[in-house]
């Protein structure tokens, strides 16, 4: 089946069925209406000079109009470059200068961030914005576009066409652009959906940013190919957690896809019984990804809401790698088995395969590998799709081929010649009452080379001085001697990327600044230190 046939078949089968639900207005859009809108918008973009292969910078907040715009680009053969509206103006300008778009599509609220960039800018009018607030931009409204009867979607589409250039949210450096091909993305999505039994009866709750893979790929492209439906809402934050379960219930959601931080916030903020009753009666799947999931958070969420949390593993570069098929497996770090056509291996520092059960770097051989990274001038650096891709993740395979992720290679602490996994220490400290989150990093040490610092986010009202003895005692009982943190620091909030990953590099800068063990150049804008104790 060709790429065009895959899409037109879904539209034909699901013509009268709901595809999108606007969580704000409750408006429903069927597959047939969505397809007509995407065709009309694609035809209008082509009339304005957009051609196949052109890069389109898209800086629009989560909304149904954004979903239509993405598919209009796919139908036209243009390459989507999503840009998170919450990024700093500096990062926005960096991405635009890197990808060199032929057109920028923005909302009124994001117009200032693209001001001065030398290319055409088009404002997409959304239901949440006033049409009068144009900021002097050329405007386009999807709901008033005439139906295009001449436009043929994906007329010259090919599996090797680029579909998206996604900029990673980054940790310490500027965002890095990577490109994916249409055929690989579609193959990967259908393989994962089949392995996890996602189908046309699934209704997703889209509360992740559509400017990143989670919102764009997991919660839009994949559901479309399955003929499923999607409830589109603002990006999840602490305030939206107060109404999360009510909205999910009212819109008949049955499939959740959440980041670990979302689970933690819901556990902390949810004071009612709606979510507990709703999950037990209506939720079919609860997927969690994008960052490591602490076993404590997983167990508490499953016990409270009565669902089985399904951890999935993949990278922006590789898309989905595994699907979790062993429902009886509750061990920490278990992320499933390789998808069809995907191979896994674990290697030593010398790049030699290691025996099952032994930790090493996880490498992936996949037909769905990205097309490549962008260089500083916006040119695509091709990848060897036939080669093993080093993930930077540390883990092991058991004798049944199941994959376990235990940490990040670059986060590894080497103390006195002994390799120490920060993730193992973090996992154990999370069991201490009063600790809400943990990040373990290293500091330089004259004798051992590196030593261990545990950075703790404490529960509200808890002071480190009052609980330090119990934290140290717990560590001594449950961690080996070489795993004992030398210092503990309390922090207001762990800095994270937009995808919920802890910014270890930024935390190291904060620790270095506080302890004066190295030069620190990163401003202390995302977290503040409260106390330091040496042990």
Secondary structure, 3 states (H helix, E strand, C coil): CCHHHHHHHHHHHCCCCEEEEECCCCCEEEHHHHHHHHHHHHHHHHHCCCCCCCEEEEECCCCHHHHHHHHHHHHHCCEEEECCCCCCHHHHHHHHHHHCCCEEEECHHHHHHHCCCCCEEEEECCCCCCCCCCCCCEEECHHHCCCCCCCCCCCCCCCCCEEEEEECCCCCCCCCEEEEEHHHHHHHHHHHHHHCCCCCCCEEEECCCCCCHHHHHHHHHHHHHHCCEEEECCCCCCCHHHCHHHHHHHCCCCEEEEEHHHHHHHHHHCCCCHHHHHHHHHCCEEEEECCCCCHHHHHHHHHHHCCCEEECCEECCCEECEECCCCCCCCCCEEEEECCCCEEEEECCCCCECCCCCCEEEEEECCCCCCEEECCCCCEEECCCCCCEEEEEEEEECCCCCEEEEEEHHHCEEECCEEECHHHHHHHHCCCCCEEEEEEEEEEECCCEEEEEEEEEECCCCCHHHHHHHHHHHHHHHCCHHHCCCEEEEECCCCECCCCCECHHHHHHHHHHHHCCCCCCCCCCCCCEEEEEEC
